[in-house]
Amino acid sequence: MGDGEGGGSRDKVGKMEKSEIAHEILAYLVDHPEAQDTLEGILQWWLLERKIKYQVKMVKQALAELVAKGFILEQEGEDARIRYRLNTDKHERIRAFLKEMRKAK
């Protein structure tokens, strides 16, 4: 495959450095010692799975921060899973916060 082919799968990995990618491949293999795959499979499944696990951690942290700020509310459902929703009482404060975040970028 040429460098221009398969770019969509590569985009899923993001802008990880080679050493980070090597680390992720080894970490995946340690978690799944019987695994084997093609280059495309490694891009699509192994690295994506590792990235998703990382994203879950980051999303949990972000949700905790938003709950702590009072921007979103959490409520336990009948199935014992937590649901998150906008705290409409903080709507204007949230708009101001988002505006400030856009300026900071």
N, C-alpha and C positions, 0 to 999 in steps of 0.2 A: 504494500500500500504506500502511496506517496504521502508526503506531509499534509497535503490538502484534503486527503480522504479521511473519513471517520472522525472529523472534527467535532461532531455533535457529542460523541461519547467522551472525547477528551475534555469538552467544556464542562461536563459533569464533575470532573475531578477538580476543576477550578485552577488556581494558579499555584498549586503546591510545588515546592522545589523538589529536585530529584531525590535528595536525601529523605524528605518527608514521604515521598511516594514509596521509596524503598522500605522505609519504616512501616508504612501502612500495609504493604504486601507481606512483609514478614509477620507482622502482627496478625493479619488475617490467617496466614498459614499456621501460626501457633494455635489460633482458635479453632482452625479446621485442618488438622494435619493430613487428612486424606484428600484434600482439595487439589484439583488440577484444572487448568483452563487455558484458553487461547488468549492472545493479547486483547482481543475485543471483549471476551468474557471477563477478564480481569478488570478492564476499564468499566464495563457495564455493571458488574455484580460485586466483585470484591471491594473495589475502591468506593463504589457508591454505598455499599453497606456500611463501610467504616465511616464514611462521611455522614450518613444518616444517624448513626449512633452518636457521633459528635454533635450533630445538629439537635438531637433530642435533648442532650445535656444543656446546650445553649438555650433552647426554647424554654426548658424548665426554669433556668436561671432568669430569663427575661420575664416570664410570667410571674415569678416570685417578686421581681422588682416592680412590675406594674401593679401587682396586688398591694405591695407595701406602700406604693405611692397613692393608692386608692383609685387608680385609673380604671382598673377592671375589678370585677367582683368574682369570687369563686363560690360555687354552690355544689354540694354533693347531690348527685342524682339518685334515683331509686336503685340503680345498679352499683352504687357506691363509687362511681367514677366522678371526678370533679369536672364541672362545666365552668367555663369562663365567659363573662359577658361585660360589655361596656357599663361603667358606672355613669349613668346619665346625669347624675347630680354634679359630676366633674367635667361635663362636656366642654365648657368654655376654657377651663384650665388645661384640658387635654389639647384643645386646638392651639392654645398658646405654646404648650410644650412641643407640639409637632412643628410649629412655625420656627421655634428656636432651634430645633434639631436640623431643620432644612438649612437655616442660616449657617450652622456650624459646619456643614458639609462643604 
